[in-house]
């Protein structure tokens, strides 16, 4: 393996390690706090015996209030993707690729539900991920 590739691998490995440590240390407590607040538990406030407990759903209210607008933006149409033809001869291929990708996303993979979970996780946990891949089948 060339030295430049070895050095690049070491740099990338270091960044991956740092990002994993960051998620498990710095952001973990913030995520836990956000989940507590979403569920109505105010961190650091203990209920006193004989008195009602404080419940605040402000975080949940904001996230749930944003969801319809964000879903409209990201999943409101009937097409998740649209392929544009380069020339007149590409129109049929572009339409076919558009239909196929949208069928796979919405029908075979519940694209609407995936998009919903991705957005909600991003709002609540500070990041959301969707992993996509293609498999070659004969």
C-alpha positions in Angstrom: 0.0 0.0 0.0 1.4 3.4 -0.9 2.4 5.8 1.9 -0.2 8.4 0.9 -3.0 5.8 1.1 -1.7 4.6 4.5 -1.6 8.1 5.8 -5.1 8.8 4.5 -6.5 5.7 6.1 -4.9 6.7 9.4 -6.5 10.2 9.2 -9.9 8.8 8.3 -9.6 6.2 11.1 -8.8 9.0 13.6 -11.8 11.1 12.5 -14.1 8.1 12.8 -12.8 7.4 16.4 -13.3 11.1 17.3 -16.8 11.2 16.0 -17.8 8.0 17.8 -16.3 9.4 21.1 -18.2 12.7 20.5 -21.5 11.0 20.1 -21.0 8.9 23.2 -19.8 11.7 25.4 -20.8 15.2 24.5 -24.1 14.6 22.6 -25.3 11.7 24.6 -26.3 13.8 27.6 -28.0 16.3 25.4 -29.9 13.5 23.6 -31.0 12.1 27.0 -32.1 15.6 28.1 -34.1 16.1 24.9 -35.9 12.8 25.2 -36.8 13.5 28.9 -38.2 16.9 27.8 -40.1 15.4 24.9 -41.7 12.9 27.3 -42.6 15.8 29.7 -40.0 15.1 32.4 -38.1 18.3 33.4 -34.6 17.3 34.3 -33.5 18.3 37.8 -37.0 18.9 39.1 -38.2 16.4 41.6 -41.9 16.0 42.5 -42.6 16.7 46.1 -44.7 14.4 48.1 -48.4 15.5 48.3 -48.0 17.9 45.4 -48.6 17.5 41.7 -45.6 16.8 39.5 -44.5 19.4 37.0 -45.1 18.2 33.4 -44.1 20.4 30.5 -44.7 19.1 26.9 -43.2 22.2 25.2 -40.5 20.2 23.4 -43.0 17.6 22.2 -45.5 20.3 21.2 -42.8 22.1 19.1 -41.6 18.9 17.4 -45.1 17.6 16.7 -46.1 21.0 15.4 -43.2 21.1 13.0 -43.8 17.6 11.6 -46.7 18.3 9.3 -44.9 21.2 7.6 -41.7 19.3 7.3 -43.4 16.2 5.9 -45.2 18.3 3.4 -41.8 19.7 2.2 -40.0 16.3 2.1 -42.8 13.8 1.3 -45.8 15.9 0.2 -45.8 14.9 -3.4 -46.2 11.6 -5.1 -42.6 11.7 -6.4 -39.6 11.5 -4.2 -37.4 11.8 -7.2 -37.8 13.0 -10.8 -35.3 12.2 -13.5 -35.0 14.9 -16.1 -34.2 13.9 -19.7 -31.1 15.4 -21.3 -32.5 15.2 -24.8 -35.8 14.2 -26.6 -34.5 10.7 -26.9 -34.1 10.4 -23.1 -37.7 11.1 -22.2 -39.0 7.5 -22.0 -36.0 6.4 -20.0 -36.3 9.3 -17.6 -40.0 8.6 -17.1 -39.3 4.9 -16.5 -36.5 5.6 -14.1 -38.7 8.1 -12.2 -41.6 5.5 -11.9 -39.3 2.7 -10.8 -37.4 4.7 -8.1 -40.7 6.1 -6.7 -42.3 2.7 -6.7 -39.3 1.3 -4.8 -39.2 4.2 -2.3 -42.9 4.5 -1.6 -44.3 1.0 -2.2 -41.4 -1.5 -1.4 -39.8 0.5 1.4 -42.5 2.7 3.1 -40.7 5.9 2.1 -43.2 8.1 3.8 -42.7 6.3 7.2 -38.9 6.3 6.7 -39.0 10.1 6.0 -41.2 10.7 9.0 -38.9 8.8 11.4 -35.8 10.4 9.9 -37.1 14.0 10.4 -38.5 13.3 13.9 -35.2 11.7 15.0 -33.2 14.6 13.6 -35.4 17.1 15.5 -35.2 15.1 18.8 -31.8 13.6 18.7 -29.8 16.3 16.8 -29.2 14.1 13.8 -31.1 11.5 11.7 -29.8 9.0 9.2 -31.2 7.0 6.4 -29.0 4.3 4.9 -29.8 3.4 1.3 -28.3 0.6 -0.7 -29.0 -1.3 -3.9 -28.7 -5.1 -4.3 -27.9 -6.7 -7.6 -30.4 -9.6 -8.1 -30.6 -11.8 -11.1 
